[in-house]
Amino acid sequence: MTYSLQFLRDDGSAAFYYMTQCASDEQAKAIARSVLNLQFAGVEILRGEKLIYQESKSGRPN
């Protein structure tokens, strides 16, 4: 399945957009979490046009 991962800055604006093929929603979430912890404030994951997951780093200003 094709997933779109959109990583967000502290202000909620898009910082980085990535498309990938994953076997499951859980695999897409694992990829997003590993990158999110490096440098971004949040992430949204879409499968097609459907938002399946959204996460923000806790403790970061919005």
Buried (B, 14 or more C-beta within 10 A) or exposed (E): EEBBBBBBBBEEEEBEEEEBEBEEBEBBBEBBEEBBEEEBBBBBBBBEEEEEBEBBEEEEEE
